[in-house]
Amino acid sequence: MVAERGCRGFTLLEVLVALTILALALGALVKTGSDHVALLGDLDERTQGFLVAENQLHRFQLERLWPEVGMRQDHVDQAGRRWFWQATFESTPDADLRRVVLEVRLREDGPVQARLTGFLAKPR
């Protein structure tokens, strides 16, 4: 039997080039997926940190105390984690308002996960 000339297979070089391209594409896909998972984790931490900051600002408003200019810090357990917050109370041009800058971290010395600025009115 005589082999037909129109039926050719891939050469070993063509197969190796195709596998290399496939490996690079799959590697890029895996890296993109892992970056996406890391980003989702970071977004979750920032969202939870912002909720901690909002809750703390509402606690200050409910206390109805007039804080001195300065700083307070503490921790709170929320969403299954311990969060460390630091509140800086600043004076404003209006004597009946205090500006509050809240920073929330997962570790005392860790990076800031959320920062929130709010105002407290002097109780009457």
C-alpha positions in Angstrom: 0.0 0.0 0.0 1.1 3.5 -0.8 0.5 6.2 1.8 -1.4 9.2 0.7 0.6 12.4 0.6 -2.3 14.6 1.8 -2.4 12.9 5.2 0.3 14.3 7.4 0.5 14.4 11.2 2.1 16.9 13.4 5.9 16.9 13.8 7.4 16.6 17.2 8.5 20.2 17.1 5.0 21.4 16.4 3.6 19.4 19.3 6.3 20.8 21.6 5.5 24.4 20.5 1.7 23.8 21.0 2.3 22.3 24.5 4.6 25.2 25.5 1.9 27.7 24.4 -0.8 25.7 26.3 1.4 25.6 29.4 2.0 29.4 29.3 -1.7 30.1 28.9 -2.7 27.7 31.8 0.0 29.3 34.0 -1.4 32.8 33.3 -4.9 31.5 34.0 -3.9 30.0 37.4 -2.1 33.2 38.4 -5.1 35.3 37.5 -7.3 33.0 39.6 -5.0 33.1 42.6 -4.8 37.0 42.3 -8.6 37.1 42.2 -8.9 35.0 45.4 -6.3 37.2 47.2 -8.2 40.3 46.1 -11.5 38.9 47.4 -9.9 38.2 50.8 -8.5 41.7 51.0 -11.8 43.2 50.0 -13.6 41.2 52.7 -11.1 42.4 55.3 -11.5 46.1 54.2 -15.3 45.8 54.2 -15.4 44.2 57.7 -12.9 46.9 58.9 -15.2 49.6 57.6 -18.2 48.1 59.4 -16.1 48.0 62.6 -15.3 51.7 62.2 -18.9 52.6 61.6 -20.0 50.6 64.6 -17.5 52.3 66.8 -18.5 55.8 65.6 -22.1 54.9 66.4 -21.0 53.7 69.9 -19.4 57.1 70.4 -22.6 58.9 69.3 -24.7 56.7 71.7 -22.4 57.3 74.7 -23.4 61.0 74.5 -20.0 61.9 76.1 -17.9 64.9 75.0 -14.5 63.4 74.3 -11.3 65.4 75.0 -9.1 66.2 72.0 -6.7 63.3 71.8 -6.6 59.6 71.0 -8.4 56.5 72.3 -7.7 52.9 71.2 -9.1 49.5 72.1 -10.2 46.3 70.4 -13.5 44.7 69.5 -14.4 41.2 68.5 -16.6 41.2 65.4 -17.2 38.7 62.5 -15.1 36.1 64.3 -12.0 38.3 64.4 -10.4 40.7 66.8 -10.1 44.2 65.4 -8.0 47.0 66.8 -9.3 50.5 66.5 -7.8 53.9 67.1 -9.9 57.1 67.3 -8.4 60.5 67.1 -10.6 63.3 68.4 -9.9 66.7 66.9 -11.4 70.1 67.5 -13.3 71.9 64.7 -14.1 75.6 64.1 -17.5 74.9 65.6 -17.0 74.5 69.3 -19.9 72.1 69.5 -18.4 69.6 67.1 -15.5 67.1 67.4 -14.0 65.5 64.3 -13.3 61.7 64.8 -10.9 59.8 62.6 -11.2 56.1 63.1 -8.5 53.6 61.9 -9.1 49.9 62.1 -6.5 47.1 61.9 -6.4 43.4 62.2 -3.2 43.6 64.3 -2.2 46.3 66.6 0.9 47.1 64.5 -0.7 46.0 61.2 -1.7 48.0 58.2 -4.9 50.1 58.3 -7.8 48.1 56.9 -10.3 50.9 57.1 -10.3 54.7 57.9 -13.5 56.6 58.6 -14.0 60.2 59.5 -17.1 61.4 61.3 -18.3 64.1 63.7 -19.7 64.1 67.2 -22.1 66.8 68.4 -21.7 68.1 72.0 -24.5 66.7 74.1 -26.9 69.2 75.6 
